[in-house]
Amino acid sequence: MAQDARPYQNELDAAIAAAVAAGEAVKDLYDRAAAATYAKGDGSPVTDADLAADRAIREVLAARFPHDPILSEEVQDDLRRLESDRCWIVDPIDGTEQFIARTGEFDVLVAFAEQGRPVAAAGYQPTTGTLVVATKGGGAWVRRGGEAQRPLRFAPAGDAVRLASSKWFGAPENAPIMRALAEKLGVAPERATVTGISPRMFIEPRAIDAMIGVRIGGDQFMAFEWDFAVGDLVFHEGGGVVTDLEGAPLRYNKPVPRNEGGLVAAADPGAHAQVLAALREVRENLAADR
C-alpha cells in the first residue's frame, strides 16, 4: 500500500498491518461464531474477538515501535503515554454490540497520535475487507475488498444537510435538540444510529452528512478517544470537519481519555459551519426556555 512521500509512512504502515492482522483474527472468530461474550466492570460487553484483536495489534506495534505507549479500550491504561508526545490509540473492535448481533457493522481502529492529535490512522471492516486510511497532510484513501486503493474525498452536503445522532452520542434523549436543529435547517432528522463515527461513515453512498453528539443539560461526555481518533483524521483528510460543540478540535492522549465536549462531524466545512451555528442557537433557545 505504498504511496509516494506520504507523511508518517512508517506509522501508517504499522497501523495498516495491525488493523488487518486484528481484523483477520476477528473475522475468523466471527465466521465460526466462536467468540464467547463477557461483561466488563462497567457492564459493557467484551468478547474473545476483542481480546484476540488487541493481542494482534500489540504484537505488530511492539515489533515496529517497541517504545511507543498504547492506549487501548481493552487493556489497563499505559500511563507512560502521559510523558510521551507519541501514543497509539486503538479500539480492537469498534462496535462490539454489532459483532455480537452479527450485523457486520464493526471495525478495527488503529490511530497514531502525536502531540495530542491523530496523524496516521487505519480503520478496517473485517466482514467486507474495507480499509480506510489517512495521514496528516497526506490525504485519505479507501480500498474495498479486492478493489484498487483510491483517494477518498467526500462530496459536499449541498443545501439540505442530512442530520443524525447516535445512541452513543445522546439519542434518543436528545430528540428535542435534534428536532429543533432539523427545523432550523429546514430538513428532517434521520433515524438515530446504533453505531459511532466509523471511518466509513461519509463514503458514498452515504446516508447522512453530519453526525451530532449532544446531550440535554451540561454533561457532554461523548465516548472515548479510541472511538474517535481514526474517524477524526479520516474525516479531516477526506475534506470534512470534526469538532466539539464549541468548534474546537478534539484532543487526544489526555490524562482521562474521554471526549467531554460533544461532537459535530460533517462531510464538508460548509455543512459543519451551518450545523454548528444552528446548533448553538438551538441550545441557547432551549436553555432559555427551561
N, C-alpha and C positions, 0 to 999 in steps of 0.2 A: 504494500500500500504506500509506496514511496511517492513523495511529492517533491518538486524542486524547491529547495531553500525554505521549506516551511519552518517557521519558528517553533521551538520546543519539540523538534522532531523526535529526539530520543525519548522524551517523556510521552509523546503521543504514541510512539511505537509500543512502549510499555503498557500504556493504558489499553490499547487495542488488544495486545496479546493477553493481558489479564482479563479483560471483559469477555473475549472469545473463549478462553480456557474455562472461565467460570460458567459461561453460557452452555458450553458442551456438557459440563457436569450437571447443570440444572436440567438440560433437555433430556439427558439420559434418565434421570430420576422421574422427570415429568412423563416421558413416554412409557415408562414401566409402571407408573403410578406407585412408586416405591419409596416415597418420602413421607416419613412419619411427621406428625404435627405436634408441637408442644406449646405451652403457654409461658411467655416470659414474665418477669416480675411485675410488669405493668399491665399484664393481662393480654397483651397483643400476641399474635401467633408468630411462631418461627418454625421452620421445617428443616428436615435433613438437607434439603436442597440449598437453603440459605447458608447453612454451615459449610457444606461442601463448596459452595461458590466462594465464601470468604477464604477458605483454605487455598483454593486455586489462585485467587487474586494475590494473596500474601506470598505465595511461592514465586510468582512471576515478579512481583515488585521487590521482594527480598533479593532475588538473583540479580536484578538490574540496578536497583538503587538501595543497597543494603542499609544505608544510614538515614534514609528518609523515614519520618514517622508516618503512621497510617491512622486515620480516623474512620472507623467503620461502625455501622449500626449494630453489628452482631458480636463485637468483642470489646472487652474493657478498654476504656479510653487510654491511649498512649500519651501521657502528659508531657512527654519530650517535645511534642508538637508546639507547645506554647513558647518554647525557646528557639523555635526554628522559623525561618521565612518560607520554608518548603513543607508542604504537607499533602499527602494523598487522602482524598475524601471519597469513600466508596460505600455503595449500597449493594450488597451481594444480590439481593432481589428487591427491586422497587416494585411493589405490588404483590406482596406475599399472599394477601387475601385472594387476589385474582389467580395466583398459582394454585391455591387450594381449591378455588371454584372451577378451575380448569377452563378459563376463558382465553388463555394465551396472552392476555394483556399485561405483561410484566417485562421488565428489563433488568439487565445488569448494568450498573452505573459506576464508572471509574473516572475520577477527575483528579488532576494535579493542580494545586493552588500554590501561588507564590505571592507573598506579601498581602495576603487577605483576599485575593481574587483568583478564580479558576483561569488557568492559561492553557491547559491541554485537557481534553476530555473525550471519552468514548462511551457510547450507550449501545447496548446490544440486546436485541429481542431474540431470545433463543428459538421461539416457535416458528419464526419466519426467516431467521438469518439476516434481519435488517440491522445494519451497522451505521450509526450516525456519529461523526467525529468532528472536532473543531480544535483550533489553536488560536490563541490571542493574536490578532492581526493576520492570521493565515487563512481565515475563512472556515466555512463548514462544508462537510461532504457527506454523502449518503451512498450506501450500497445495499441494495435489496436482493437477498437470496443470491442467485447466480449472476445477477446483472452487473454491468461495469459500474465502477465508482463514478459519481458525478458531483459537481459542485452543488451546494444547497443554498438557494436564495428564496426567501418567502415572498409570495405575491402580496402586494398591498391589499389591505382590507376593503378599500373602497368606501362609499358613503354610509353603508349600513354595516356597522361593526357587530358581528355576532358575538354575544357575551355568554360566558358560562362561569359557574363556580364549581366547587367540588365538595364532597363530604369531608375531605381533609382540610378544606380552606373556609369553613364556616357554614356550609349548606347542611341542612335546609333552614337552619335558624336565621340565616342572613337573607331569607327571601324578601323581606320588606325593602332591604337596601338594593337587592338586585332588581326588584320590580321598579323601584323609583329610578334607578340608574338606566334601565332599559327605556322607561318612559321619557326620561330626559334626552336620551339619544335617538328616540324615535324608532326603536327596534323591539323585538320580542326576545326575552332571555331564553337561552337554550336550557334543556333539562340538566340539572346538576349531575356531574360525572362522579364515578366511583374511583377514578384514578387521579394521580397527581400531575406534575408537569413533566411528562415523558418527553425526551428529546425528539420524539416522532410527532409531537402534537400539531405543529404547523406545516407538516409536509402534505402536499396535495395528494389525493383530495382531502381537504380538511373540513371539519365540522364547525370550528369556531375560529375567531380572530383574536380573542382576548380572554385570558383566564384571570378571574378576580378572586383574591383571597382577602376576605374582610369578615369581621365578626361584630355582632351587636355589642356595644359597650367598649371599654378601654383595652381589654386584653386582645392583642393582635398576634398571638403566637400562631405560627404558620409552618408546622412541620420542622424538620431538622436540616442541617447543612447538607447531609448526604442525599436528601430528597431533591435538592435544588441545584447543586453545583454543576452537574453535566448540562441540564437543560438551560441554565443561566448562560453558560458560554455558547452553546449551540445556537440559542435564540439570538444572542447579540451578533454572532458571526454570520448568521443567516439573514441579518437585516432587521431583526426585531429588537425589542427593548424589554428588560426585566428590572423592576424597581420595587421598593416598598411603597406604602400608601402616600408617603411624602415625596416620592420621586427620586429617592436616593438609591444608589446601587447597593446590593446586598454584600455583606462582608462575611468572610469565611475564616476558619481556623480560630474562632473565638473561644475564650475560656469555657463558656457554656454554648455548645454548638446548636443553638436554636435560632430560628428566624422569627424575630419578635415584632416586626413592623408591618405585617400584612404583605400583600402581593398584587402587583399589576404586571402581567406578562402579555405583551401584544406582538403581533406579527410584523408591525412596522412602526416607525416613530410617530407618524401622524395619528394612527389609531391609538397609540399609547397616550399621546398628549390629550387627545379628545376624551378618552376614558378617564384619565387621571383628573382632569379639570372637572368633568361632570361628577365624578365620584366624590371629590372634595365638597362640592356644593350640596350633593345629596346627603352626605354625612352631617354637614353643618345644619341643614334644614331639619333632619331627624333629631339631632341633638337639641335643637331649639324647641322642638315640639314636645320633648319629654319633660 
